[in-house]
Amino acid sequence: MNVTATLLGQMIAFAILVVFIKEFLWGPLTQVLEERKKRIADGLAAAERGHHEKELGKRRAIEVIREAREAAAEMIIQAQSRSRDIVEEAEDEAKASAERIMTAAKIEIEQEVSRAKEQLRAQISILAVSGAERILRKEIDAKDHAQMLTTLAANL
């Protein structure tokens, strides 16, 4: 066997192997590696977008919480204002009611005073008529007259 023929055979076999690898293996292998590289790049980009969206979501959540707190504070302020209004309305109604009761009580007191005066006038007139009858029944002398007037004044 000749070394040159063997070497030449090996070189031809090597060239066929290189062509075979280049035509059938290198292209698909490169394509697989490119696809994998693209998938990794897409995955990294998606992870970056996810991280960015997470940050945006976090900021939005903080903003929503802040808005909710502001809304709650506004509701509390409105509720306090409404409660003050209700208390003021109740106080005004109570004052008006107290004034009505006071007015009614004053009117009732005036009526009672008026009735008492009328009763007193009626009793005074009865006493005056009674005293006049006694005076007319007795003979009038100064001593009896003074005594009757004193008694009549005491009765009044």
Number of C-alpha atoms within 10 A of each C-alpha: 5 7 8 9 10 11 11 12 12 12 12 12 12 12 12 12 12 14 13 12 14 13 11 11 13 14 12 13 13 11 12 12 12 12 12 12 12 12 12 12 12 12 12 12 12 12 12 12 12 12 12 12 12 12 12 12 12 12 12 12 12 12 12 12 12 12 12 12 12 12 12 12 12 12 12 12 12 12 12 12 12 12 12 12 12 12 12 12 12 12 12 12 12 12 12 12 12 12 12 12 12 12 12 12 12 12 12 12 12 12 12 12 12 12 12 12 12 12 12 13 12 12 13 15 12 12 16 16 12 13 16 13 11 14 16 10 9 10 10 12 9 9 8 13 15 12 11 16 13 12 12 16 11 8 10 11
